[in-house]
Amino acid sequence: MSLIYTILAFALALGPLIVLHELGHYLVARACGVKVLRFSIGMGRVVWSRRFGADQTEWAISALPLGGYVKMLDSRDPETAPKDESELHREFTRQSVWRRIAIVAAGPLANFLVAIGLMAVLFMHGVEEPSARLRAAPQGTAAQLAGVRGGDTVVAVNGNPVQSWAELRWQIIHATVDKTDARLELRAQGGGSYHATIPAERIAQLDVEGDVTEALGLDLWRARARIEKVLPGGAGERAGLQAGDLVLRADGKAVEDGMAFTETMRAAAGRTVQLEVERAGRVVALAVTPEKDAASGRGVAKVMLSQPVEMVTVHSGPFEAIAKGAERTWETSVMTIKMIGKMITGEASWKNVTGPITIADYAGQTARIGLATYLQFIAFISISLGVMNLLPIPVLDGGHLLYYSLEVLTGRPLPARVGEYAQRFGVGLLFMLMALAVFNDLVRLL
């Protein structure tokens, strides 16, 4: 059942994005007067088709669910070449170079517009996310040395306003990629505000593929360590812990929050820890000996904590939501391009290239979390499709745009033989990238 759910979530995420991408090509081609012969979802052999409209365009579903295509009247291919001179003016290559650029660019543009629209809807509806309130930074970390205090809330990073933890993390990732200072503006829990700067030298040491916020000592604020449930047969039950107990101290040291209690239990496998808990207004002393987990080697008390984080609802008016959606789409696109550049230069691992298995897994996970998270995931995939299609690789839209850009500069189209060799190279490169993506997927899976 879980596998079927994941497959359905994957299909519902990717299917409409492919349709809308190809629809972008189709609509602009029609607007430019080009005759469209076939609109196909999927590649390879056609398994179902129907013809509609004055041009009797064939709308088809093909056997391989790997993208789609729009086949236009095109004299370069005997199959699609005009059969009648009266249709020559509707042939693709006879259009001006600017019309051809518009037709090719319309697919990726459709993906970016979909992402902007989805994000705008989410911002207008309101997205509930953990706030950018911080817990106390561990001693010696970059955040602690910069003067960040526990309980305070980040309101801006490098001048960019921050409302939620996701936005804070995004700005830190930006600083990591750009290797710049991270200038935090914080609102103190007792009132007032102050600034804390994490220097570029420390930022430059971060691994962009890892948890950059944790590496700097930035972590979500959490509530006090209150026991929500005691699991039967565990160390917590044997120690006498009860639901509702508030853990005050462990081995004489104050327990700041739920995460601090969890860390204490993990580090004390097989060792007795003296606890002081508040129960019904009085302090009770207990001794708990966490069991050693066979898999991780960590201590486990087998209790569930009430660990709520502070939540905020991020929402905007229609125009602000569209602007935010466009800004987030632009930033994500730039970040994707930067990551591709870092992989090419060796600064980032090629393990970041993911394929359909990983995408399907994330689709299932986000769908289970909720509709808002799932729509955010679809918006991200839409941006990724747009960016990937704009890469200057022959066969992709970006490769064709490169040809037409050269035509604008030189005043003449690319020689047919050069285009043919480029296409072969592009197909080979694309298959190599697909093989790498599937290999990375299988490594993660196994």
N, C-alpha and C positions, 0 to 999 in steps of 0.2 A: 504493500500500500504506500509506504514511504517513497519507494522508487517511482511509482506511478505519479505521485504528487509532485516529485521533483521534475519528472519529464514534462508534466502538464505546465508547471510554473515556467520551465525553460521555453516551451513552445509558445506560451502566451506572452513571454517577454520578447523573444527574438522574432517570432513570426510577423507581428504587426510592424516591427521596425524595418524588416526587409521589405514588406509591402509598401510602406510609406517612402522608403528610400527609392524604390523603383518608380513609385507614383510621381516622385519629384521629377525624375528623368522624363516620364511619359507626358506629364502636363506641360512642361516647358517645351518639349519637342512638338507637341500639338500646337502650342501657342506660337511657335516659330514656323508653323506650316509644314513640318516634316511628317511624312506618313509613317505611322507605327504599324508594323506587321504582326508583332506578337508581344504580349506582356506575360512573362512567365514567373511563377513562384517556384523556386527550385531549379536545378540544372539537369542536363541529360535528357533522356527520353520523356516525351510528353505522355502522361498517363490519363489526363482529362483536359478537354478544351471546349470552348464555345466561342462563337464569333458574334460581335456586336458592333453597332454604329455604321455610319456611312462608309467608312473605310474597311468594314468587316475585319476589324482588329481581332486577332485570336487571343483570348484570355485563357491561359493554360496553367496547369499544375504539373510539374515535372518530377521524375523519380527521385533525384538526389536532393534532400532538403538542405542544400548548401548555398544560400543566397538566392539570387534570381537575376533576371535580365530583361531589358527592353530591346527588341529587335526592330530596327528601323530600315526604311528603304535606303540601301547603300550599294553603290556600284562597285565597291571593292570586293564584294562577295557575290559570285554568280547566283547564289541562292536568293539573295535579297536585292539584286540589281533590278532597276526598273524594266518592265516588259513592254512599256509603251512610252513613246516620246512625250506624251502629254503629261507624264508624271515626273519628268526630269527635274522640274523646279521644286519638287517635294522630296528630292533625294538629299540625304544628310550631308555628303561631302560638298554639295553645291551651295550650301548655306555659307554665309560670311563667317569668318573665324570667330567673331564675337558671339554669334548665335550658337556655334558649336561649343564654345566655352560655357555659355549659359546652360545648355542642355546637359553637359557633363557635370557641371558644378551643382546642378539642381538636386542630385541625389544626396550628397553629403550635407548640403544646405538644409534639406528636409529633415535629416537626422538632428541637426543642431536646433532647428525650430521646434521639433518634438520635445527635445530636452528642455528648452526654455519654457515651453508650454507646461510640461509636467511640473517643473520646479515652481513656476508661477502659481499653479493651482495649489501646490503644497504650501507655499508661503501664504497664500490667501486664506486657505483653510486653517492653517496653524499647525505647526509640527512640534510635538512635545519631545524635548530632548533634555539630557542632563545639563545642568548649568555649568558655567565655567568657574564655579567655586572650588577652591583648592584645599586639600588637606596639608598638614605641615610637611615640608620638604625634608627628606632625610639629611642628616649632617654630612657636609662635604660635597653635596650635589651642587650643580651649577645654579639651580633655583634658590637653594638655601644661601649660597655665597652671594647671590644677587640681591638678597634681602626680602625674598618672598615669604609671607607669613601665612600660616595655616588659618583657614576660615575666611580668608579674603577672596574676592571675586575679580577675575580678569575682565576688564571691559573693553580693552583694545590692545592690539599687537601691531607695532610699527605704524601706528596711526589708523589702522583698519579696525572698525568696531567689531566687537565679539559679543554674541548673546549666549552661545551654547558651548559645550565641551567640544562638539564636532568642529565648530568654527575656530575655536582656540587651536585645536590639533592641526587643522588645515593651515592656519597661519604659521605655525611652527614648522610644518613640512615645507612651506614656501621658503622660509628663512634657511632651512637646511639645504634645500636645492640651490638657493642663490648664495649660500655661505655668507649671510649678513648677520648683523646683531639682531637679537630678538628683544625689542623694547616693549616691556609690558606695562600697561597702565592698570592699576588695581584699585578697587573700592574696598576700603577696610570695613570689617564687620562692625566696628564701633563708630563708624562715620568717617568722612574724609576720604582722600585718595592719595596715592603715591605712585612712583615709578620704580621699576626694577629692570635692569638691562643685563641680559645674558650675552656675553661678548661673542663676536664672530669666530674667534679662535676656538671657543668651546663648541660652538655650533658646527664648525667644520669637522669635528671629530665624530659626529653622529653618523650612524649607518641609516641612510634614507629608507632602507628596506625593513628596518626594525621599528620598535616602539619609541619614537623620538621623544615623546613627552615623558615617558617613564625614565629614559636615559638622562634627562635633564633634572629629574626629581619632581616633575609636575604630575599630580595625581588627583583624581576626583575626591572631593570632600565626601565623607560618609558619616552617618549617624553613629551614636554611641553603641557599644557592643551589648545589645539586648538579645537574650535567648528567645527565639520564636518557637522552636520545637526541639524536643530531646528525642533522638532516635533510640528505639529499644535495643538493648544489648550492647550499647557502646560505652566508651570511657566516661562520657558526660553523665549518663544515667547512673553508672556505678559511683560516680563522685557525688551524686545528689543534686545535680543541676536541675532546675525546673524552668518551664516556660514562663517568661516574664522577668527572669533574673537579669539585672543590669550588672555587667562585669566592671568593677571599679579598678582593681589592681591585680597584677600577676607577679608573684615573687617580689612583692613590695613596690613594684613599678606601676605607675598609673597607666591604664589602658585607654588610649586616646579615642579609638573608634573600633568598629567591627573588623576592619582590615588588620589593625594592630593585634587584636585577639587571635585572628586566624593565623597571622605570621608567628605569633608566640607558640600556638599549638603545633604548627608545622615544624618548628625548630626544636620541639621537645619530645620527639618520638621515644617512648620508653622511659621518659624521665618525669618524675612527679613535679607538678607546678602548683604552688600555693595560690589559690584565688581568694579574692574578697569580692562578694557580690551584694548588691542591694536588693532585698526582697521584702516587699510590704513595708517599706520605710525603715527597715533595720539592716545592719551589715552582718552577713553570714560568711564564715570562713570555710572553704572547701579545698580539698586536694584532688586534682585530676591528673591521671597519667595517660597521655594520648597514646593510642595504638600506632604501631608503625605500618604504614601502607605498603603492601608487598610490591606494588608497581613503581611508586615514586620514592619510597623510602622516607616520606614525610610523616609527621605526626598527625593523627586524626582523632578529634574528640567526639565525632558523630553527633553534633548539634547543629541546628539551623539557626542562623542569626537574622534578625530584622535589620537589613542593611540598606535602607532607602537612601538614594542620593537626591539632592535638591534638583527638582525639575523646573524647566521654564518652557513656555509656549512661544515659539518663534513664528510670528505671523505679520503680514503686511497688507496694505491696500493694493488694489489692482495694478496701478502704474508702478508702484514701488516693487511689487512682487515680480512684475515682468522685468524690471531693471535688475533686480536681484537674480532672477533666473538667467538673464543674459550674462551678468557678471560671473555667476558660478559656472556657467557653460564655458565662457571664455577662459576662466582660471583653470578649469579641469582640462581643457584642450591644451593650454600652454604647458601645464604640468605633465600631461601625457607625452607631448613632444620632447620636453626636457628629459624625461625618463628614457625615451627611445634614444636620444642623443647620448645619455650616460651609458646605456647598454652598448652602443656602438663604440664609444671611447674606452669601455672597460671599467667605468666608475660604478656601474650597477650590473648585477648578475642577469644573465639570460634566463634564469629561473623565473623571472617575472613575466615571461611570455606564457600566457595561459590559453587553453583551448576550450572546446565545447564541454568537456567533462567538468572542469572547474567552474565554468560559467553556469552550468546546469545545477551544480551543487549550491552555489551562492544564490541562484534563483529560488531553489527550494527553501533554503535557510531564511532568506528575507521574506518570502511569502508566508512562512510560518510565524514570523515576528509580527507582521501586520501590514495593512494595505499601504500606509505611508512609506514604510521602509522598502516595500516591494517596488513602489513607484519611483523612489529615489534610485534604486538599483537599475530599473529600466532606463531612467534618464542617463545614468552613468554609461550603460551599455550603448545607448544611442549616440552619446558623445564619442565613445571609443570607435564605433562604426564609422562615424563621420571623419574622425581624424585618420583612422587606418586607410580609409578609401582615398584620402587626399595625399597619402605618401607618394612620392614620385617614382612609383614602381610600375613599369609597363604592365598592361592588363588591368590595373586598377584605374579609377577615375583620375587620380593624381598623375599617373603616367600620361594619360591623354591630355590632361591640362598642361603638362610639361611640353608635349609636342606642339600644342597650339600656341603656347607662349613663345616657343622658338620661331613659330611661323609669324607671329606678330613682329618679332625682332628682326627676322631676316627677310620678311616679305614673301616667302615661298614655303610651301608645305614640306615636311620631312620626306626624303626619298623613300619609296616603297620598300626597297631592300633593307634600309636601316630600320624602318619600322618593323619589318618581319623579324630581323635578328633581335630587336629589343623585346618583341612580344615573347619570343622563345626564352630569352633570359628572364623575363618577368614571370613566366609560368614556372620555370625552374626554381626561382627564388621564392615564389609563393608556396610551392610544394615543400621546400625546405623549412620555411617558417611554420607551415601547418604540421609538419612532422615533429619539429621541436616543441610546438605547443602541446601536441598529443603526448609526446614523451614526458614533458613536465607534468602533465595531468596524471599520467600513470604512476610517476614517481610519487606524487603527492598522495595518490589513492592507495598505493601499496606501502 
